Amino acid sequence: MTSTETQKKMLLKIGGMHCAGCVNSIQRYVSNIHGISKVEVNLANERAVVEYDSARVRLDDIEKAIEQVGYSVVYENVILKVEGISDSSDAQRLEQSLARLEGIRQAFVNYGSAQVNVRYNPALVSLEDIRRKIADNGYSILSETEQASAYDIEARKLRKLLLVAIGFAVPVVIFSYPEVFGFVPLARTPAGAYIAFVSAAVVQFFTGSRFYSGAFRIAKLKSANMDTLVVLGTSAAFAVSAFNTFPEPMWHGIYYDASALVITFILLGKYLEIKTKGKTSLIIRKMLELQPKVAKVKRADGTEIETPVALIQTGDIVIVRSGEKIPVDSDVLQGESSVDESMITGESVPVNKKSGDQVIGGTINKQGMLLVKATKVGSESFLSQVVRLVEDAMGKKPAMQKLVDRVAGYFAYVVMAVSAATFAAWFAFASPGDLSTAIIPTVAILVVACPCALGLATPTAIMVGMGKAASVGVIFKSGDAIENLSKITHVVFDKTGTLTVGKPVVTDVISVKPEIGAFGNQYSDGQSNVLALAATAENYSEHPLAKAIASRANELGLQQKDISDFQEVPGMGVMATVDSTAIRVGKREFLESLEIDTSGAIETAGKLQSQGKTVVYVAVGKDVVGIIGLLDTPKPEARAAIAELRSLGLEPVMLTGDNKMTAQEVARLVGIDRVYAGVLPSGKVDVINEIRGQGKVIAMIGDGINDAPALTAADVGIAVGSGTDLAIEAGSVVLVRNNIHDVVSAYQIARKTVGKIKQNLAYAFLYNIVLVPVAALGLLYPALAGLAMAASSVSVTTSSLLLKRWKPRPA
């Protein structure tokens, strides 16, 4: 292949650019990748044109390079419900067809939910192009109204066909076995055979028409699927029987029951399958039904008006009385109550809520009246986010499903080859020249072989597992997240806000140099001067320690001055200038890097650190004038959660930017032995890679914002304590509550779900491995083969539904 053939040009939409410096950063960094020939970034339309050699560099590498400099490639996602997918091989073919469209980044087709999830570049391909490609493959896209009741509509269609099939299959059986039903009039006559022929024809070509249309559609694509096998098998049985019926019936060669009962049993299986698949989907959809239909909105003049929840807007004031459901995500303005949040957290104990707290739509106000202000409505509500995230995740296949799909892609061809060989063997050796006898095992093989069970084994378990997780406040963003979490060996925790409460408080302010200078001596005591200085600099920082210092100064009424030249060094400290005086606040290492002598405060700082406190140094000019001790206590559930992770065979690790003495004290309190302390945000990724380099599988637990790089670097990133904000980019798992015991629940659900997938796959493979040879030996009559095929797919979906009954170990 020549370099000209592999040279490609890609148009990418870039997110996060703000200035010309952003443009230069992207162009400079991406241009250094081997295989990139040209990069042009346009700030105005947020687009980048990249020319590259696809033989030397992948699009994934370009995306990662852009992400490494702090920006993102923006794609759009669409989830479409389609009709007409017969088995997992159909799903795989549609995926491959969509993937060939330029601009499609990823395409996933979930056979279990009949959903197509496409991630695409809107600059290169439109939604209409995607819809057209799906239609070209012979599938129809359901509207939103049709999607909502798709399973019910399909179930009703199948039920009608099934009743017709049963009605006509009964006379087929009666008149196909005159030796059994000889007491029935016409049973032993040619008329009886003709009645069987007509009845079987109705079942074959009317109720079985869906199989013919599916087989014809897939044949046009030069492929085969389950419909192909059913049509070949039943058509062969019907054709041989018809041949032996006219002009005079030869009862030995009439097998109308083989075709009629096979189609009837398969329709029964499809009906039961669609009902159980509908139940798995309802696990998620029912969450939206928890939201009340109307709410009492308080107008500006104080009057109340009953308003449909769909019409509530952000900022509306809503009255929620005792026993009522909270209509939308809101902030509490007035009142105090306990709220039942079990529908989103699985926690049965009501949570106390007061002014300033968040409440979630669909939860129940147990006592007292609350006045709340709507913050998120419609598609941005917590419940809508959950449904959207989980449905999106169900469209992303885990690695094990991709392997199964590859097997299923060849399944129909293998079965047809085996059935052809079986027919040849019977016709040539077992019953030489006897077409009627040879056709029976051939039909049985075509019918009993079931790719459906293979295709349903993974997606149904994933759907139920994700629904179960969502009900206890754990959101998996993909099937891979479940699979990877089930394999972890180490759980790495950030300290602040993850293992600890995340709300540090000032416990000690120590002045080490009473005479600070003209600026610092605002107050008579040294402690107030030190705290006022620190708060002046920290006021502009979002770090939890900075906020705690500023908050304490405000509580004491200490005055802070205006500053200039503010600069924050992530993980180290801040610098500011006040009236030409330099103030430095942060770690000891930070001050020492600025050639500030900290020796006069080290001993006192060490005493505070031995108590588990974090120490912040305060310097004016080149002099340390004081230190501030802050304490962030471990979460109440931390020690029990760590112990439980150990009991499950996992090793907990702490990773923090705090000093070693403080980190070790907190680790001792929660029961962690392995500690990495004093690690800057940029160094956390190196620690994760170091542990992974030892062959370990890592889950990183953090807040999803400050720990974003580390969460992305880990095998599984878990963002904890998101509240109503589930749109956290970093982290493949999101925990709604700020409770690290939910990490235990997430791990247990992942293991249970993957265990169920393996069980389903083992059954599906074993079913085919055992019954195909049995059918080939002539020991399985086609009607029983059809019944077995129907039972196989129903048993897999039913097995997955049993996950609903399982409960994670309580905290």
Secondary structure, 3 states (H helix, E strand, C coil): CCHHHHEEEEEEEEECCCCHHHHHHHHHHHHCCCCEEEEEEECCCCEEEEEEECCCCCHHHHHHHHHHCCCEEECEEEEEEEECCCCHHHHHHHHHHHHCCCCEEEEEEECCCCEEEEEECCCCCCHHHHHHHHHHCCCEECCHHHHHCHHHHHHHHHHHHHHHHHHHHHHHHHHHCCCCCCCCCCCCCHHHHHHHHHHHHHHHHHHCHHHHHHHHHHHHCCCCCHHHHHHHHHHHHHHHHHHCCCCCCCHHHCCHHHHHHHHHHHHHHHHHHHHHHHHHHHHHHHHHCCCCCEEEEECCCCCEEEEEHHHCCCCCEEEECCCCECCCEEEEEECCEEEECHHHHCCCCCEEECCCCEECCCCEECCCCEEEEEEECHHHCHHHHHHHHHHHHHCCCCHHHHHHHHHHHHHHHHHHHHHHHHHHHHHHHHCCCCHHHHHHHHHHHHHHCCHHHHHHHHHHHHHHHHHHHHHCCEEECCHHHHHHHCCCCEEEEEHHHHHECCCCEEEEEEECCCCCCCCCCCCCCHHHHHHHHHHHHHCCCCCHHHHHHHHHHHHCCCCCCCCEEEEEECCCEEEEEECCEEEEEECHHHHHHCCCECHHHHHHHHHHHCCCCEEEEEEECCEEEEEEEEECCECCCHHHHHHHHHHCCCEEEEECCCCHHHHHHHHHHHCCCEEECCCCHHHHHHHHHHHHCCCCCEEEEECCCCCHHHHHHCCEEEEECCCCCCCCCCCCEEECCCCCHHHHHHHHHHHHHHHHHHHHHHHHHHHHHHHHHHHHCCCCCHHHHHHHHHHHHHHHHHHHHHHHHCCCCCC
